[in-house]
Amino acid sequence: MGIPLKWSVFLFSGFLFANLAPAAHLHAQNTAGYSIRGRVFDAQTGQPVPHANAFLAHSMLGDAGDEQGIFQINNIPAGQHELIVSVLGYELYKKTLRLPAATPMILTVALTPRIIPFPEIEISADTREWRKNLRRFSEQLIGTSRNARMTEIENAYCLDFRVNDDTLIATASEPLRIINRGLGYKIYYVLESFRASRTTARFSGLPRFDTLAAASSQQLRTWKERRKQAYQGSLRHFLTVLCANFDSVTTVLKRDPTLAARLQRGEASSINLLSREGFVVYRLERPVGSPQTIRRQIDPYSLIRAGTHPEDRVLTFRGSLQVVYNRGAEQPEYLAYLRLGRWTRPYQTSLIEALQDSVTIDVRGRYFDTFALHTKGYWGWQRLAEMLPFEYSPAGPAN
């Protein structure tokens, strides 16, 4: 009897997406860095907007503009990126970029002023209701894992909540400052949307990461180990290995086309990188007229094809996939959430659904359509407290 996959989540942009930089033995890092330079000004007055916060979403790359509104972000890897420029009192600026570009990346960023209401806060029953909503919001956005217990929102006062038919809707008047002492990151999080019912959370946001200063060498070692644990078995890890497997098998097939038939029969497992990394992929099917769901193991090579750009791959499948990671156990907090606290299961089980005919990802496991993928089970339970920046690699010296 399987454990029920109770919780589901529409992953936030690129997450958790929810969430990228592959292990060194899967893809070589691009050592050539690129730069973005820009000037930020007021769209109405034409005057410079000083000290703008410019960053690439889901990364550790960013710069604070100077008095003249000039910023520059360096050491950017090739591929698609989302530039964010944020200043209190102005509308958020977002622009999708792809590097390398045909011309030098020099931008002019016009910001539109925004009026921010500051309602008075009274100590009343409404305040108690706000605190109740804050707890619910934090559980959905940050999670209930071990890392989540060590994560807090510094400026929760900027949040506003309303409840509509038991659905919690949250907005923030400024970017959230989130301290994750479990993984050792400070996250600057621009909340774009948030809706959570009792069974489904749907939210999106644009995070930038900074590392916290470790109090000791032991704390730094602990953070490195927890980051590695957060990465292993995650959706990021799975998508990265899925792309690496496609590239590896494609190379082998060019040398020996006869392997194609063996792949279809499941006889070429030695070149299946996913199984070597601990992943097994099944397709869930329900025959017409049958109440039973049938699970069939599938060849992961069939899920991916080449994309338009060298860094891009296209994920294509119908229905639901069940992904089992057999090198990591599900956290006790997850089993307790499912009211299965006495169970022990030495592997992680997740479901993934594509809400489009195809989803473009890249060789680092990133995808950019906010709500392109829907996950349930273990991945659906994971939240912001398990998120790592794009630059993270288990083999990286700084991680």
N, C-alpha and C positions, 0 to 999 in steps of 0.2 A: 504494500500500500504506500503510495507516494505522499509526501508532505504537501498540503494544499498551498497553492500559490496565491495567497490572500491579497497581497498589496500590489497595486499597479501604479505606475508613474509615467507621465509624458516627460521625457528628459528635457532639461533645459539646454540652451544652445550649446552644441558641441560637447555635453557632460559626461557632467557629471561626468552632463554629460559626459557630464554628467564625462565624457571625457575625455593618438597623440604621439609624443616622442617615443620611438620604439627602442627596444633593447638593442645594444650594439651588435649582437650577433645576428640580428634579423635584417637591419638596414643600416648602411653607413650614414653617419650624420653629414649634412652638407656644411663644410667648413667655410664656404664663402658667405660672408654676411653682407646684407644690403642695408640701406638707410632710407628713412623717410624724414623729410624736413618740411615744416609748415609754419604758417603765420595765422594767428587767431585774431579776429576782429569782430566788432559789434556790427551786425547787419544793418542797423538803423542809423548809427552815427558814423560808421567807418573807422572808429577809434580802436586801437589795439586793446585786446582783453588780456591783461597780465595773469601770469601764474595759472594758466589753464592746465588741467590734468589730462595729458594725452597718453594713451596706452593701447596696446594690442590686446583684445579680449582673450581671456583664458591663459594669459602668459605672464611673465615677469618683466616684460619689456615695456618701458614707458619713460616719459620725461615731463617735468614741470616746466611750463613756458616761462620765459623771462618777462621783464617789464614791458617789452615791445611785443609780447605775444608769440615769440619765436620758440619753437620746440624742435628737437631732433631725436629720433629713435634709431639706434645703431644695432649692428650684429643681428639682423633679422634673417632667418632662414628663407630659402625659396619656398614659394607656394602661396596659397590664399590666406589672407589675414583680414581681420575686422578692426579698423581703427576707430577708437572712441575718444571723443574730446568732451570733457565734462567740467562745467563751472557752475557753482551755485548761482541761481538767478537767471540761467539761460537754458534753453531747450538743449537736450542731448544731441550731439552730432555723431553720426555713424556713417562709415564708408567702407565698402568692401574693396580690398586691394589684392593684386596678385604680383608677386615678385619672382624673377626679375621683370621689370617693366621696360617697355620699348624706349621710354624717355626717363630722365631723372625724376624721382618721386619728390616733387616740390609742390606743396598744396597750399591753397588759401582756404581757410576755414571761417565761414561766416556764421556766427551764432545769433539766434533770435532770442531777445529777452523774454523772460517768463516771470509772471507774478506768482509768488509763493505765499499762500495764505498761512498765517500762524494763529490758529484758533486758541483761545484760552483753555487751559486744562484745569478742571475742578476735581477736588477729591470727593468722589461720590460713588454711587452704585455704578455709573458709567465707567469710572476709572477701574473699578474692580472687574467689570466686563472686558475692558481693554486689556488688562493683565491676563485674563483668562484666554483671550484671543491671541495674545503674544505667545503664551505657552504653546497653544495649538499651532501657530505659525512657525515657531522655532522647531517644533517636532517635525513638521512637514518639510521645511526648507533645510534645516541643519541635520535632522535625523535623530535616531535613538540609539546609535551605536556607541561603542566605547569611546571613539574619538569625539562623538557628538557631546558626550558628557563633559568633555574638556574644551568645549567651544562656546563662545558667547558673543552676542551682538553688543558692541560698545555704545552705539547711539540709537537704541531702540525707540527713543522718544520721537524719532522722525517718522515712525510708522503710523498709519491710519488704517482702521479695519471697519468692514461692514459685513453683515451676515445676511445672505439672501437664500431663503429656503434651505437652510442648514449648510450652505456653501460659503466658506470664508473667503473674502476678497480683500487683498492687502495692497496698499500703495505706500511709497516712501518719498518724502519731500527732498531727500538727499541720498547719496550713495551710502549703503550700509558699511560699517566698519566691523568686520568679523574677525575675532581672534581665535585661531585653532591651535590650542596648546597640545593637542594630540599629535598633530603632524608638524607643528612648528611653522605655521604660516599666519600672516596677517592678510586678510582678503578685503579688497576694496570692491564692493559688489553693487553694481547698478541694477536695481530691481526693475525689470520691464513689465512683468505681469505675474500675478499669483492668484490662483483659484484652487481651493481644496474642499472636496466633499469628504464624507466619512470613509470613502474607499478609494478615491482617485485624487491625485495632486497633479496640477498642470501649471507649471511656472517657467519663466525664462529670466535670465539675468546675464550681466556682462561683468565677469570678475577679472581683477588684476591681483597678482600675488606678490607679496614680499616675504622674505624669510625673517622669522623672529631670531633674536640673539639668544643663543643657548647659554644657560647659566653654568654649564659644566660640560666636559668632554663626554661624560656619561649621558647627559641629556641629548647631546647631538647624536650619539650612537643610537639612542632610543628612537629619536625622530627618524633617522635613516631606516631603521628596521620597520617602523610603522608605515613609512611611506612605501616601502617595498611591499609590505603586506596589503596596503590599500590598492596598489597597482595590480598585483598578481590576481588573476581571475576576474578582473574588472571588465566592463564593456570596452574600455580603452585598450586593454591588453588583448582582448579577443579580436577586435577589429584590426589592430596592428598585425597580429599574427595571421589573420585571414588574408590580408594584403600580401604579406611576406610569402605565404604559402602559394598564392596565385602566381607571384613572380617566380618563385622557385620551380613550380611545376611547369610553367610556361617555358622556362629555360630548358628543363629536362626534355619536354616534348619536342622541342626544336632539334635536339640531338637524337631522339629515339621516338618517332611518331607512333610506334607500335604500343607504347605505354598507354595511349588513350583508351584502348579497349580494356586494358587491365584496370585503369582507374574507374571506369564505369562499373566494373564487376567488384570493385572494392579490394583488388588484389595488389595494390601498389601503396600499401600503408607506410612503407619505409620512406616515402618522399612526402608524407603528410606532416607538415610542421605543426599543425594544430594538435594532433595526438601526441607529438613529442613534447609540446608545451603543456599538456594536461587537459586539453579541450576535446570534448566529443559533441557532435552536432546531430540532432535528430529533427526530422520533419514530423509535425503532428497533423494527422489527417483523420477525418471522420467520414467513412463511406456513406453514400446516400442511403437513408432509411435505417442506419445503425446508430444506436445510442452510444456506442463505444468509440473512443479515440484511439487510433493506432499510431504507434511511435515507430518510425523507420530511420535508421542511421543513414546519413547522406554524405556524399563526397563534397567537402567544403569548396573544392575548386569550382564547382558548378555555380556557386553563389556570386562570383566576382567576374567582372570583365574590365578591360582597360578603359580609361576615361579619355577625355579630350586633351588634357594636359599631362605631361610626364609624371607629375606627382599624384594624379587623380586615379581612383578606381571607382567602379560602379557596383553597388550592392543591389542584387535583384533576387527576390523570392516572393512567393505568395503564401498566405496563411501565416502560421506560427512556427517558429523554430524553438526547440528546447536545447539549451546549451548547458552542458554539465562540465564543471571544472573539478577535476579529481585530485588536485594537489593542495587544496585548502578546505578546511571545515567551515561550515556556516557558524557565525558567531552565536553564542548563547543568547544574546540580546534579541537576535532575529527569531530564534526558536521560542523565546519567551513571548515575543510579540504574537506569534502564531499559537500561543498557549500550548506549546509542545516542549516546555522547559526540561522535561526528563529525557527527551530524545537526544541522541547524539548521531550526527551524520557527517562523515569525513569528506564530504564533497558538497559543492555549491551548485544549486539548480536554478536556472533562470529561463524565462520565456521572452522572446523578442518578436515583435510584429512590425513590418514596414507599412506605413500609412500612405505610401506612394508606390507607383509601379517600380521606381528605381530611386536609390539614394546615393548621391555622390559623396564619397569619403576620400581621404588621401592616405598615402603610405604610412603616415604617423597615426592613423586611426581617427582622424578628426572628421566631423561632418558639420555642416553649417546651416542646414535647414532646421530651425528650432524644434519643430514637432514632427520630424520625419520618422522617428522611431518611438515605439511604445514598448516598455518593458514591464515584466511582472516577476514575481518571485524575488530572488536574492538581489538582482540588479534593481528591481523596482523598489526595494526597501532602502537601498543605499541613497545617500543624500550629499549635501554640500560638505559635510565633515570628512568625506572620503575623497574629495576632489583634489587633483594634483594639477600643477601648471603644465602647459604644453611642453615646456623644456624638460620635464622630468624623464629620466631614463634610469632604470635600476642599476645600470653599469656606470652611470655618470659619477664623476668624482665629487661633485657638489651636492649629490642627493643622498 
